[in-house]
């Protein structure tokens, strides 16, 4: 894979010559001259999501700590550690991928994604500093170093990204893009569900409010990389490899189930090893279907459909779940609308 030139006087801004990869772009951002209309629509959605960490009243959850069971408190800390690591690593990926994208209207979306990831890390950091007692904070940040399950989890996630950094082949680029799609579309959600479950019990509602904002941003990133992958299939079929997609997703499903069973398992009322497996495979089927691929995990049903609804603030949000103020912003339905946002035809 060859990086595009930053300054390219002999480049072309013609839509006829424009392509997602390997194009001869000048890098001129002309939002009135775009080829990929899905990128235009996604820009509007991502740009409209204006929220700040200060919108979340994390301090309101401190009084809830004593109401958590020991298992809930340990899961709270472990899942927070996992999520902040994911967003920390992923805050660097958009700038790396953007070096190879030669459609300006797509490339600018990575700037919005990078801001989102940094905002998420800041939100998790504020959550930790506000809710976790001072003597436990360092252990939460270092949980990935001390817990072998989490270490194995995060190291496997980082592998595809590091492989591309070490060797910029087309196959490694494709693997990295698929891995980001899977990270955004599969890895966060058992953790999100855990926080929504607590909120449904009247526990840690402000944490769940912060998660709800992050949840929506992550789904926009799913839409971004879903459309990038489908565009690669349309324009660069030599790079498209379904075996790689199925392999990465299967590895992700198994490792996500293993991690979630370790940190949650049958220890939390409302979640079990069976529901964790069903939900993870349900999400994997959804992500495969969104790419136009056959699903491989059977007719698994979503065991958390009511909890998922808590991530959407368009009219259905129950005040007994979230007692803090809610910052509303334009958004498609929580886990459905963005899967098909201006889908590129395949």
Secondary structure, DSSP 8 states (H G I E B T S, - for coil): -----SS-TT----TTT--SBS--------TTS-S-HHHHHHHHHHHH----GGGS-GGGGGGGGGGS-HHHHHHHHHHHHHHHHHHHHHHHHHHHHHTTB--HHHHHHHHHHHHHHHHHHHHHHHHHHHHS-HHHHHHHHTHHHH-HHHHHHHHHHHHHHHHHHH---HHHHHHHHHHHHHIIIIISHHHHHHHHHHHHTTSSHHHHHHHHHHHHHHHHHHHHHHHHHHHHHHH-TTT--HHHHHHHHHHHHHHHHHHHHHHTTTSSTT--HHHHHHHHHHHHHHHHHHTT----S-S---TTHHHHGGG--SS---TTT--S---------TTTGGGGTT----
